[in-house]
Amino acid sequence: SAEDFLEKLARKYGKLLKGNEPDLECTAKMVLNDWCRGKLPYFVEPPANDDERYLKKPLASKVDLEYKAKQLAANAPSAPRV
């Protein structure tokens, strides 16, 4: 959860209150400040377990790419002769 994230970040950066409690408010402000200043440029959710098999699969094989390159070369108009 968000509170767990902030707690771990507070402990990492030493943002602690009395009794070794994490200062969540200060840490939240720190995260927002970093976001606004561009230190956290984007966020992408990790893929779900079901999607991993699609990410590892190649989009096109080498043979397919070579075949398409030959087709393009054969169908390309030739340059006008001067």
mmCIF file as gemmi writes it, N, C-alpha and C atoms, coordinates in Angstrom:
data_model
loop_
_atom_site.group_PDB
_atom_site.id
_atom_site.type_symbol
_atom_site.label_atom_id
_atom_site.label_alt_id
_atom_site.label_comp_id
_atom_site.label_asym_id
_atom_site.label_entity_id
_atom_site.label_seq_id
_atom_site.pdbx_PDB_ins_code
_atom_site.Cartn_x
_atom_site.Cartn_y
_atom_site.Cartn_z
_atom_site.occupancy
_atom_site.B_iso_or_equiv
_atom_site.pdbx_formal_charge
_atom_site.auth_seq_id
_atom_site.auth_asym_id
_atom_site.pdbx_PDB_model_num
ATOM 1 N N . SER Axp A 1 ? 0.836 -1.188 0 1 0 ? 1 A 1
ATOM 2 C CA . SER Axp A 1 ? 0 0 0 1 0 ? 1 A 1
ATOM 3 C C . SER Axp A 1 ? 0.879 1.25 0 1 0 ? 1 A 1
ATOM 4 N N . ALA Axp A 2 ? 0.259 2.385 -0.15 1 0 ? 2 A 1
ATOM 5 C CA . ALA Axp A 2 ? 0.987 3.653 -0.189 1 0 ? 2 A 1
ATOM 6 C C . ALA Axp A 2 ? 1.675 3.934 1.148 1 0 ? 2 A 1
ATOM 7 N N . GLU Axp A 3 ? 1.001 3.587 2.237 1 0 ? 3 A 1
ATOM 8 C CA . GLU Axp A 3 ? 1.601 3.827 3.555 1 0 ? 3 A 1
ATOM 9 C C . GLU Axp A 3 ? 2.835 2.956 3.772 1 0 ? 3 A 1
ATOM 10 N N . ASP Axp A 4 ? 2.803 1.727 3.286 1 0 ? 4 A 1
ATOM 11 C CA . ASP Axp A 4 ? 3.976 0.849 3.391 1 0 ? 4 A 1
ATOM 12 C C . ASP Axp A 4 ? 5.149 1.431 2.612 1 0 ? 4 A 1
ATOM 13 N N . PHE Axp A 5 ? 4.851 1.911 1.395 1 0 ? 5 A 1
ATOM 14 C CA . PHE Axp A 5 ? 5.879 2.531 0.574 1 0 ? 5 A 1
ATOM 15 C C . PHE Axp A 5 ? 6.494 3.732 1.27 1 0 ? 5 A 1
ATOM 16 N N . LEU Axp A 6 ? 5.648 4.608 1.798 1 0 ? 6 A 1
ATOM 17 C CA . LEU Axp A 6 ? 6.148 5.804 2.477 1 0 ? 6 A 1
ATOM 18 C C . LEU Axp A 6 ? 6.932 5.441 3.737 1 0 ? 6 A 1
ATOM 19 N N . GLU Axp A 7 ? 6.476 4.422 4.443 1 0 ? 7 A 1
ATOM 20 C CA . GLU Axp A 7 ? 7.187 3.994 5.657 1 0 ? 7 A 1
ATOM 21 C C . GLU Axp A 7 ? 8.593 3.496 5.318 1 0 ? 7 A 1
ATOM 22 N N . LYS Axp A 8 ? 8.706 2.666 4.287 1 0 ? 8 A 1
ATOM 23 C CA . LYS Axp A 8 ? 10.021 2.15 3.889 1 0 ? 8 A 1
ATOM 24 C C . LYS Axp A 8 ? 10.932 3.271 3.403 1 0 ? 8 A 1
ATOM 25 N N . LEU Axp A 9 ? 10.365 4.206 2.652 1 0 ? 9 A 1
ATOM 26 C CA . LEU Axp A 9 ? 11.147 5.336 2.154 1 0 ? 9 A 1
ATOM 27 C C . LEU Axp A 9 ? 11.603 6.233 3.299 1 0 ? 9 A 1
ATOM 28 N N . ALA Axp A 10 ? 10.741 6.447 4.284 1 0 ? 10 A 1
ATOM 29 C CA . ALA Axp A 10 ? 11.09 7.27 5.446 1 0 ? 10 A 1
ATOM 30 C C . ALA Axp A 10 ? 12.242 6.64 6.216 1 0 ? 10 A 1
ATOM 31 N N . ARG Axp A 11 ? 12.183 5.34 6.398 1 0 ? 11 A 1
ATOM 32 C CA . ARG Axp A 11 ? 13.273 4.658 7.112 1 0 ? 11 A 1
ATOM 33 C C . ARG Axp A 11 ? 14.57 4.718 6.311 1 0 ? 11 A 1
ATOM 34 N N . LYS Axp A 12 ? 14.465 4.583 4.998 1 0 ? 12 A 1
ATOM 35 C CA . LYS Axp A 12 ? 15.658 4.615 4.152 1 0 ? 12 A 1
ATOM 36 C C . LYS Axp A 12 ? 16.362 5.967 4.241 1 0 ? 12 A 1
ATOM 37 N N . TYR Axp A 13 ? 15.576 7.057 4.246 1 0 ? 13 A 1
ATOM 38 C CA . TYR Axp A 13 ? 16.151 8.399 4.257 1 0 ? 13 A 1
ATOM 39 C C . TYR Axp A 13 ? 16.259 9 5.656 1 0 ? 13 A 1
ATOM 40 N N . GLY Axp A 14 ? 15.939 8.216 6.683 1 0 ? 14 A 1
ATOM 41 C CA . GLY Axp A 14 ? 16.111 8.686 8.049 1 0 ? 14 A 1
ATOM 42 C C . GLY Axp A 14 ? 15.086 9.718 8.487 1 0 ? 14 A 1
ATOM 43 N N . LYS Axp A 15 ? 13.925 9.726 7.867 1 0 ? 15 A 1
ATOM 44 C CA . LYS Axp A 15 ? 12.846 10.65 8.246 1 0 ? 15 A 1
ATOM 45 C C . LYS Axp A 15 ? 12.022 9.992 9.355 1 0 ? 15 A 1
ATOM 46 N N . LEU Axp A 16 ? 12.538 10.095 10.582 1 0 ? 16 A 1
ATOM 47 C CA . LEU Axp A 16 ? 11.9 9.418 11.71 1 0 ? 16 A 1
ATOM 48 C C . LEU Axp A 16 ? 11.516 10.411 12.795 1 0 ? 16 A 1
ATOM 49 N N . LEU Axp A 17 ? 10.415 10.095 13.477 1 0 ? 17 A 1
ATOM 50 C CA . LEU Axp A 17 ? 9.951 10.88 14.613 1 0 ? 17 A 1
ATOM 51 C C . LEU Axp A 17 ? 10.455 10.236 15.9 1 0 ? 17 A 1
ATOM 52 N N . LYS Axp A 18 ? 10.021 10.779 17.022 1 0 ? 18 A 1
ATOM 53 C CA . LYS Axp A 18 ? 10.38 10.175 18.312 1 0 ? 18 A 1
ATOM 54 C C . LYS Axp A 18 ? 9.851 8.749 18.362 1 0 ? 18 A 1
ATOM 55 N N . GLY Axp A 19 ? 10.613 7.9 19 1 0 ? 19 A 1
ATOM 56 C CA . GLY Axp A 19 ? 10.195 6.507 19.122 1 0 ? 19 A 1
ATOM 57 C C . GLY Axp A 19 ? 10.471 5.709 17.844 1 0 ? 19 A 1
ATOM 58 N N . ASN Axp A 20 ? 11.309 6.224 16.961 1 0 ? 20 A 1
ATOM 59 C CA . ASN Axp A 20 ? 11.694 5.54 15.723 1 0 ? 20 A 1
ATOM 60 C C . ASN Axp A 20 ? 10.507 5.308 14.786 1 0 ? 20 A 1
ATOM 61 N N . GLU Axp A 21 ? 9.49 6.184 14.882 1 0 ? 21 A 1
ATOM 62 C CA . GLU Axp A 21 ? 8.328 6.094 14.003 1 0 ? 21 A 1
ATOM 63 C C . GLU Axp A 21 ? 8.61 6.872 12.715 1 0 ? 21 A 1
ATOM 64 N N . PRO Axp A 22 ? 8.21 6.353 11.557 1 0 ? 22 A 1
ATOM 65 C CA . PRO Axp A 22 ? 8.454 7.059 10.298 1 0 ? 22 A 1
ATOM 66 C C . PRO Axp A 22 ? 7.575 8.308 10.187 1 0 ? 22 A 1
ATOM 67 N N . ASP Axp A 23 ? 8.162 9.383 9.656 1 0 ? 23 A 1
ATOM 68 C CA . ASP Axp A 23 ? 7.431 10.63 9.436 1 0 ? 23 A 1
ATOM 69 C C . ASP Axp A 23 ? 6.808 10.57 8.038 1 0 ? 23 A 1
ATOM 70 N N . LEU Axp A 24 ? 5.579 10.057 7.974 1 0 ? 24 A 1
ATOM 71 C CA . LEU Axp A 24 ? 4.916 9.829 6.693 1 0 ? 24 A 1
ATOM 72 C C . LEU Axp A 24 ? 4.582 11.134 5.979 1 0 ? 24 A 1
ATOM 73 N N . GLU Axp A 25 ? 4.204 12.154 6.73 1 0 ? 25 A 1
ATOM 74 C CA . GLU Axp A 25 ? 3.844 13.436 6.109 1 0 ? 25 A 1
ATOM 75 C C . GLU Axp A 25 ? 5.059 14.06 5.426 1 0 ? 25 A 1
ATOM 76 N N . CYS Axp A 26 ? 6.172 14.083 6.118 1 0 ? 26 A 1
ATOM 77 C CA . CYS Axp A 26 ? 7.398 14.641 5.551 1 0 ? 26 A 1
ATOM 78 C C . CYS Axp A 26 ? 7.846 13.836 4.327 1 0 ? 26 A 1
ATOM 79 N N . THR Axp A 27 ? 7.737 12.52 4.411 1 0 ? 27 A 1
ATOM 80 C CA . THR Axp A 27 ? 8.143 11.656 3.305 1 0 ? 27 A 1
ATOM 81 C C . THR Axp A 27 ? 7.226 11.838 2.103 1 0 ? 27 A 1
ATOM 82 N N . ALA Axp A 28 ? 5.932 11.993 2.346 1 0 ? 28 A 1
ATOM 83 C CA . ALA Axp A 28 ? 4.982 12.224 1.259 1 0 ? 28 A 1
ATOM 84 C C . ALA Axp A 28 ? 5.301 13.543 0.56 1 0 ? 28 A 1
ATOM 85 N N . LYS Axp A 29 ? 5.627 14.574 1.332 1 0 ? 29 A 1
ATOM 86 C CA . LYS Axp A 29 ? 6.003 15.854 0.729 1 0 ? 29 A 1
ATOM 87 C C . LYS Axp A 29 ? 7.28 15.708 -0.094 1 0 ? 29 A 1
ATOM 88 N N . MET Axp A 30 ? 8.209 14.9 0.396 1 0 ? 30 A 1
ATOM 89 C CA . MET Axp A 30 ? 9.457 14.677 -0.316 1 0 ? 30 A 1
ATOM 90 C C . MET Axp A 30 ? 9.19 13.997 -1.671 1 0 ? 30 A 1
ATOM 91 N N . VAL Axp A 31 ? 8.303 13.005 -1.685 1 0 ? 31 A 1
ATOM 92 C CA . VAL Axp A 31 ? 7.965 12.303 -2.924 1 0 ? 31 A 1
ATOM 93 C C . VAL Axp A 31 ? 7.287 13.255 -3.907 1 0 ? 31 A 1
ATOM 94 N N . LEU Axp A 32 ? 6.344 14.054 -3.416 1 0 ? 32 A 1
ATOM 95 C CA . LEU Axp A 32 ? 5.662 15.012 -4.289 1 0 ? 32 A 1
ATOM 96 C C . LEU Axp A 32 ? 6.633 16.047 -4.843 1 0 ? 32 A 1
ATOM 97 N N . ASN Axp A 33 ? 7.559 16.509 -4.024 1 0 ? 33 A 1
ATOM 98 C CA . ASN Axp A 33 ? 8.551 17.471 -4.466 1 0 ? 33 A 1
ATOM 99 C C . ASN Axp A 33 ? 9.444 16.859 -5.554 1 0 ? 33 A 1
ATOM 100 N N . ASP Axp A 34 ? 9.867 15.617 -5.35 1 0 ? 34 A 1
ATOM 101 C CA . ASP Axp A 34 ? 10.683 14.929 -6.353 1 0 ? 34 A 1
ATOM 102 C C . ASP Axp A 34 ? 9.916 14.772 -7.66 1 0 ? 34 A 1
ATOM 103 N N . TRP Axp A 35 ? 8.625 14.47 -7.568 1 0 ? 35 A 1
ATOM 104 C CA . TRP Axp A 35 ? 7.783 14.313 -8.763 1 0 ? 35 A 1
ATOM 105 C C . TRP Axp A 35 ? 7.704 15.64 -9.525 1 0 ? 35 A 1
ATOM 106 N N . CYS Axp A 36 ? 7.46 16.719 -8.804 1 0 ? 36 A 1
ATOM 107 C CA . CYS Axp A 36 ? 7.322 18.031 -9.442 1 0 ? 36 A 1
ATOM 108 C C . CYS Axp A 36 ? 8.63 18.504 -10.081 1 0 ? 36 A 1
ATOM 109 N N . ARG Axp A 37 ? 9.743 18.136 -9.502 1 0 ? 37 A 1
ATOM 110 C CA . ARG Axp A 37 ? 11.05 18.553 -10.031 1 0 ? 37 A 1
ATOM 111 C C . ARG Axp A 37 ? 11.585 17.611 -11.097 1 0 ? 37 A 1
ATOM 112 N N . GLY Axp A 38 ? 10.827 16.578 -11.434 1 0 ? 38 A 1
ATOM 113 C CA . GLY Axp A 38 ? 11.211 15.68 -12.518 1 0 ? 38 A 1
ATOM 114 C C . GLY Axp A 38 ? 12.163 14.573 -12.125 1 0 ? 38 A 1
ATOM 115 N N . LYS Axp A 39 ? 12.351 14.342 -10.845 1 0 ? 39 A 1
ATOM 116 C CA . LYS Axp A 39 ? 13.224 13.25 -10.419 1 0 ? 39 A 1
ATOM 117 C C . LYS Axp A 39 ? 12.528 11.901 -10.564 1 0 ? 39 A 1
ATOM 118 N N . LEU Axp A 40 ? 11.208 11.916 -10.643 1 0 ? 40 A 1
ATOM 119 C CA . LEU Axp A 40 ? 10.41 10.716 -10.875 1 0 ? 40 A 1
ATOM 120 C C . LEU Axp A 40 ? 9.658 10.934 -12.188 1 0 ? 40 A 1
ATOM 121 N N . PRO Axp A 41 ? 10.294 10.735 -13.329 1 0 ? 41 A 1
ATOM 122 C CA . PRO Axp A 41 ? 9.707 11.146 -14.595 1 0 ? 41 A 1
ATOM 123 C C . PRO Axp A 41 ? 8.469 10.374 -15.034 1 0 ? 41 A 1
ATOM 124 N N . TYR Axp A 42 ? 8.342 9.103 -14.664 1 0 ? 42 A 1
ATOM 125 C CA . TYR Axp A 42 ? 7.185 8.338 -15.099 1 0 ? 42 A 1
ATOM 126 C C . TYR Axp A 42 ? 7.005 7.125 -14.204 1 0 ? 42 A 1
ATOM 127 N N . PHE Axp A 43 ? 5.872 6.496 -14.368 1 0 ? 43 A 1
ATOM 128 C CA . PHE Axp A 43 ? 5.581 5.277 -13.622 1 0 ? 43 A 1
ATOM 129 C C . PHE Axp A 43 ? 4.922 4.297 -14.57 1 0 ? 43 A 1
ATOM 130 N N . VAL Axp A 44 ? 5.405 3.086 -14.59 1 0 ? 44 A 1
ATOM 131 C CA . VAL Axp A 44 ? 4.818 2.036 -15.405 1 0 ? 44 A 1
ATOM 132 C C . VAL Axp A 44 ? 4.583 0.835 -14.504 1 0 ? 44 A 1
ATOM 133 N N . GLU Axp A 45 ? 3.372 0.331 -14.513 1 0 ? 45 A 1
ATOM 134 C CA . GLU Axp A 45 ? 3.066 -0.847 -13.717 1 0 ? 45 A 1
ATOM 135 C C . GLU Axp A 45 ? 3.792 -2.046 -14.284 1 0 ? 45 A 1
ATOM 136 N N . PRO Axp A 46 ? 4.312 -2.914 -13.437 1 0 ? 46 A 1
ATOM 137 C CA . PRO Axp A 46 ? 4.962 -4.122 -13.963 1 0 ? 46 A 1
ATOM 138 C C . PRO Axp A 46 ? 3.917 -5.021 -14.604 1 0 ? 46 A 1
ATOM 139 N N . PRO Axp A 47 ? 4.321 -5.8 -15.603 1 0 ? 47 A 1
ATOM 140 C CA . PRO Axp A 47 ? 3.335 -6.662 -16.266 1 0 ? 47 A 1
ATOM 141 C C . PRO Axp A 47 ? 2.843 -7.751 -15.323 1 0 ? 47 A 1
ATOM 142 N N . ALA Axp A 48 ? 1.611 -8.153 -15.518 1 0 ? 48 A 1
ATOM 143 C CA . ALA Axp A 48 ? 1.044 -9.255 -14.74 1 0 ? 48 A 1
ATOM 144 C C . ALA Axp A 48 ? 1.702 -10.552 -15.196 1 0 ? 48 A 1
ATOM 145 N N . ASN Axp A 49 ? 1.592 -11.583 -14.405 1 0 ? 49 A 1
ATOM 146 C CA . ASN Axp A 49 ? 2.216 -12.859 -14.742 1 0 ? 49 A 1
ATOM 147 C C . ASN Axp A 49 ? 1.733 -13.408 -16.082 1 0 ? 49 A 1
ATOM 148 N N . ASP Axp A 50 ? 0.463 -13.186 -16.425 1 0 ? 50 A 1
ATOM 149 C CA . ASP Axp A 50 ? -0.08 -13.691 -17.688 1 0 ? 50 A 1
ATOM 150 C C . ASP Axp A 50 ? 0.534 -12.978 -18.885 1 0 ? 50 A 1
ATOM 151 N N . ASP Axp A 51 ? 0.91 -11.709 -18.725 1 0 ? 51 A 1
ATOM 152 C CA . ASP Axp A 51 ? 1.435 -10.93 -19.838 1 0 ? 51 A 1
ATOM 153 C C . ASP Axp A 51 ? 2.908 -11.202 -20.115 1 0 ? 51 A 1
ATOM 154 N N . GLU Axp A 52 ? 3.618 -11.81 -19.183 1 0 ? 52 A 1
ATOM 155 C CA . GLU Axp A 52 ? 5.05 -12.03 -19.359 1 0 ? 52 A 1
ATOM 156 C C . GLU Axp A 52 ? 5.349 -12.927 -20.551 1 0 ? 52 A 1
ATOM 157 N N . ARG Axp A 53 ? 4.489 -13.9 -20.809 1 0 ? 53 A 1
ATOM 158 C CA . ARG Axp A 53 ? 4.756 -14.8 -21.935 1 0 ? 53 A 1
ATOM 159 C C . ARG Axp A 53 ? 4.66 -14.065 -23.26 1 0 ? 53 A 1
ATOM 160 N N . TYR Axp A 54 ? 3.845 -13.002 -23.334 1 0 ? 54 A 1
ATOM 161 C CA . TYR Axp A 54 ? 3.749 -12.226 -24.561 1 0 ? 54 A 1
ATOM 162 C C . TYR Axp A 54 ? 4.946 -11.295 -24.728 1 0 ? 54 A 1
ATOM 163 N N . LEU Axp A 55 ? 5.505 -10.825 -23.622 1 0 ? 55 A 1
ATOM 164 C CA . LEU Axp A 55 ? 6.637 -9.919 -23.701 1 0 ? 55 A 1
ATOM 165 C C . LEU Axp A 55 ? 7.908 -10.638 -24.142 1 0 ? 55 A 1
ATOM 166 N N . LYS Axp A 56 ? 8.041 -11.909 -23.836 1 0 ? 56 A 1
ATOM 167 C CA . LYS Axp A 56 ? 9.229 -12.666 -24.191 1 0 ? 56 A 1
ATOM 168 C C . LYS Axp A 56 ? 9.179 -13.171 -25.634 1 0 ? 56 A 1
ATOM 169 N N . LYS Axp A 57 ? 8.006 -13.202 -26.228 1 0 ? 57 A 1
ATOM 170 C CA . LYS Axp A 57 ? 7.831 -13.722 -27.569 1 0 ? 57 A 1
ATOM 171 C C . LYS Axp A 57 ? 8.299 -12.676 -28.591 1 0 ? 57 A 1
ATOM 172 N N . PRO Axp A 58 ? 9.152 -13.06 -29.558 1 0 ? 58 A 1
ATOM 173 C CA . PRO Axp A 58 ? 9.587 -12.073 -30.554 1 0 ? 58 A 1
ATOM 174 C C . PRO Axp A 58 ? 8.419 -11.659 -31.45 1 0 ? 58 A 1
ATOM 175 N N . LEU Axp A 59 ? 8.422 -10.421 -31.874 1 0 ? 59 A 1
ATOM 176 C CA . LEU Axp A 59 ? 7.34 -9.922 -32.718 1 0 ? 59 A 1
ATOM 177 C C . LEU Axp A 59 ? 7.434 -10.485 -34.13 1 0 ? 59 A 1
ATOM 178 N N . ALA Axp A 60 ? 8.63 -10.598 -34.656 1 0 ? 60 A 1
ATOM 179 C CA . ALA Axp A 60 ? 8.814 -11.141 -35.992 1 0 ? 60 A 1
ATOM 180 C C . ALA Axp A 60 ? 10.121 -11.917 -36.012 1 0 ? 60 A 1
ATOM 181 N N . SER Axp A 61 ? 10.109 -13.003 -36.743 1 0 ? 61 A 1
ATOM 182 C CA . SER Axp A 61 ? 11.334 -13.791 -36.821 1 0 ? 61 A 1
ATOM 183 C C . SER Axp A 61 ? 12.275 -13.176 -37.845 1 0 ? 61 A 1
ATOM 184 N N . LYS Axp A 62 ? 13.513 -13.583 -37.826 1 0 ? 62 A 1
ATOM 185 C CA . LYS Axp A 62 ? 14.527 -13.071 -38.753 1 0 ? 62 A 1
ATOM 186 C C . LYS Axp A 62 ? 14.144 -13.411 -40.192 1 0 ? 62 A 1
ATOM 187 N N . VAL Axp A 63 ? 13.587 -14.603 -40.397 1 0 ? 63 A 1
ATOM 188 C CA . VAL Axp A 63 ? 13.185 -15.025 -41.739 1 0 ? 63 A 1
ATOM 189 C C . VAL Axp A 63 ? 12.083 -14.119 -42.265 1 0 ? 63 A 1
ATOM 190 N N . ASP Axp A 64 ? 11.094 -13.782 -41.414 1 0 ? 64 A 1
ATOM 191 C CA . ASP Axp A 64 ? 10.014 -12.889 -41.829 1 0 ? 64 A 1
ATOM 192 C C . ASP Axp A 64 ? 10.556 -11.529 -42.233 1 0 ? 64 A 1
ATOM 193 N N . LEU Axp A 65 ? 11.49 -11.004 -41.456 1 0 ? 65 A 1
ATOM 194 C CA . LEU Axp A 65 ? 12.047 -9.689 -41.756 1 0 ? 65 A 1
ATOM 195 C C . LEU Axp A 65 ? 12.835 -9.699 -43.061 1 0 ? 65 A 1
ATOM 196 N N . GLU Axp A 66 ? 13.611 -10.776 -43.299 1 0 ? 66 A 1
ATOM 197 C CA . GLU Axp A 66 ? 14.371 -10.879 -44.546 1 0 ? 66 A 1
ATOM 198 C C . GLU Axp A 66 ? 13.432 -10.975 -45.743 1 0 ? 66 A 1
ATOM 199 N N . TYR Axp A 67 ? 12.354 -11.745 -45.607 1 0 ? 67 A 1
ATOM 200 C CA . TYR Axp A 67 ? 11.382 -11.896 -46.69 1 0 ? 67 A 1
ATOM 201 C C . TYR Axp A 67 ? 10.723 -10.559 -47.017 1 0 ? 67 A 1
ATOM 202 N N . LYS Axp A 68 ? 10.327 -9.827 -45.995 1 0 ? 68 A 1
ATOM 203 C CA . LYS Axp A 68 ? 9.689 -8.526 -46.216 1 0 ? 68 A 1
ATOM 204 C C . LYS Axp A 68 ? 10.662 -7.53 -46.834 1 0 ? 68 A 1
ATOM 205 N N . ALA Axp A 69 ? 11.939 -7.601 -46.447 1 0 ? 69 A 1
ATOM 206 C CA . ALA Axp A 69 ? 12.942 -6.71 -47.023 1 0 ? 69 A 1
ATOM 207 C C . ALA Axp A 69 ? 13.126 -7.007 -48.505 1 0 ? 69 A 1
ATOM 208 N N . LYS Axp A 70 ? 13.129 -8.297 -48.878 1 0 ? 70 A 1
ATOM 209 C CA . LYS Axp A 70 ? 13.263 -8.667 -50.294 1 0 ? 70 A 1
ATOM 210 C C . LYS Axp A 70 ? 12.048 -8.202 -51.093 1 0 ? 70 A 1
ATOM 211 N N . GLN Axp A 71 ? 10.862 -8.323 -50.505 1 0 ? 71 A 1
ATOM 212 C CA . GLN Axp A 71 ? 9.646 -7.859 -51.185 1 0 ? 71 A 1
ATOM 213 C C . GLN Axp A 71 ? 9.695 -6.355 -51.426 1 0 ? 71 A 1
ATOM 214 N N . LEU Axp A 72 ? 10.109 -5.602 -50.414 1 0 ? 72 A 1
ATOM 215 C CA . LEU Axp A 72 ? 10.207 -4.156 -50.554 1 0 ? 72 A 1
ATOM 216 C C . LEU Axp A 72 ? 11.221 -3.777 -51.626 1 0 ? 72 A 1
ATOM 217 N N . ALA Axp A 73 ? 12.341 -4.471 -51.654 1 0 ? 73 A 1
ATOM 218 C CA . ALA Axp A 73 ? 13.366 -4.17 -52.635 1 0 ? 73 A 1
ATOM 219 C C . ALA Axp A 73 ? 12.883 -4.493 -54.05 1 0 ? 73 A 1
ATOM 220 N N . ALA Axp A 74 ? 12.134 -5.57 -54.196 1 0 ? 74 A 1
ATOM 221 C CA . ALA Axp A 74 ? 11.63 -5.958 -55.515 1 0 ? 74 A 1
ATOM 222 C C . ALA Axp A 74 ? 10.549 -5.004 -56.009 1 0 ? 74 A 1
ATOM 223 N N . ASN Axp A 75 ? 9.754 -4.475 -55.102 1 0 ? 75 A 1
ATOM 224 C CA . ASN Axp A 75 ? 8.64 -3.594 -55.481 1 0 ? 75 A 1
ATOM 225 C C . ASN Axp A 75 ? 9.016 -2.112 -55.5 1 0 ? 75 A 1
ATOM 226 N N . ALA Axp A 76 ? 10.224 -1.796 -55.077 1 0 ? 76 A 1
ATOM 227 C CA . ALA Axp A 76 ? 10.632 -0.388 -55.028 1 0 ? 76 A 1
ATOM 228 C C . ALA Axp A 76 ? 10.822 0.138 -56.443 1 0 ? 76 A 1
ATOM 229 N N . PRO Axp A 77 ? 10.334 1.344 -56.716 1 0 ? 77 A 1
ATOM 230 C CA . PRO Axp A 77 ? 10.536 1.926 -58.061 1 0 ? 77 A 1
ATOM 231 C C . PRO Axp A 77 ? 12.016 2.218 -58.284 1 0 ? 77 A 1
ATOM 232 N N . SER Axp A 78 ? 12.453 2.007 -59.488 1 0 ? 78 A 1
ATOM 233 C CA . SER Axp A 78 ? 13.856 2.29 -59.76 1 0 ? 78 A 1
ATOM 234 C C . SER Axp A 78 ? 14.05 3.788 -59.95 1 0 ? 78 A 1
ATOM 235 N N . ALA Axp A 79 ? 15.266 4.225 -59.745 1 0 ? 79 A 1
ATOM 236 C CA . ALA Axp A 79 ? 15.575 5.645 -59.891 1 0 ? 79 A 1
ATOM 237 C C . ALA Axp A 79 ? 15.573 6.02 -61.36 1 0 ? 79 A 1
ATOM 238 N N . PRO Axp A 80 ? 15.09 7.207 -61.69 1 0 ? 80 A 1
ATOM 239 C CA . PRO Axp A 80 ? 15.071 7.62 -63.112 1 0 ? 80 A 1
ATOM 240 C C . PRO Axp A 80 ? 16.498 7.78 -63.635 1 0 ? 80 A 1
ATOM 241 N N . ARG Axp A 81 ? 16.688 7.347 -64.878 1 0 ? 81 A 1
ATOM 242 C CA . ARG Axp A 81 ? 18.009 7.46 -65.48 1 0 ? 81 A 1
ATOM 243 C C . ARG Axp A 81 ? 18.16 8.824 -66.126 1 0 ? 81 A 1
ATOM 244 N N . VAL Axp A 82 ? 19.333 9.366 -66.019 1 0 ? 82 A 1
ATOM 245 C CA . VAL Axp A 82 ? 19.587 10.703 -66.571 1 0 ? 82 A 1
ATOM 246 C C . VAL Axp A 82 ? 20.367 10.603 -67.837 1 0 ? 82 A 1
